[in-house]
Amino acid sequence: MDVIPKVSGLASVFRRLAQVAPRNSWVARRVGVLRHSLSGPLCAGVLISASLGCNGTKRQSDSDQRQAEQRSVAMGQEAANAYFTVRVLNTKVCTAGPRWPSPPGLKKISVELELQARSATEVPANPFYATLIDDKGRRFESTMAGCSPVLEGTTLSNGAIARGWVTFDVPESAIGQTVLYQPALVGIQPEQAELQLL
């Protein structure tokens, strides 16, 4: 079937749409709704293809890894910039139940994040802006099923807080080391937060 190849890049398409659409536009609101309402075979296809690496896991370069180590904060501490703070509250391996099992050889690592806006600039809280880096430097995008409650897609400003779990399908042998969170901020160069998990 050609369904899986067609939907394997769906998360990336939604992420790009969220970056280019004006924050309060009809497109931005619909993208948020679509990302969190997919279910059934379409969503399963996205999960399977992403888990098998159709979106690919990119190896982190040595220079990128050195920079990440220099800027990362320890688990439980806040990574902060002018627009938001984010911290890791907890991590665990979880299951999403019989409806969304991990493919053979993979496990679900979930990270509980707390995000807070620091200004009037709208900051999106969304699992699709998170990336996990493992102990071998491989990068993994978040998946749609995992621990609950999930980090819900919303926008924050003026001190508002969002909290929830973000899940990644990774090889059984992988050890999560760092989570990157880089939301799209309208009219502002992207700000990235890097958080250690160990």
ABEGO torsion letter per residue (X at the ends): XAAAAAAAAAAAAAAAAAAABBAABAAAAAAAAAAAABBEAAAAAAAAAAAAGAAEBBBBBAAAAAAAAAABBBBGBBBBBAABBBBBABBBBBBAEAABBBBBGBBBBBBBBBBBBABABBBBBBAAABBBBBAAGBBBBBBABEBOBBBBBBBBBGGBBBBEBBBBBBBAABBBABBBBBBBBBGBBBBBBBBBAX
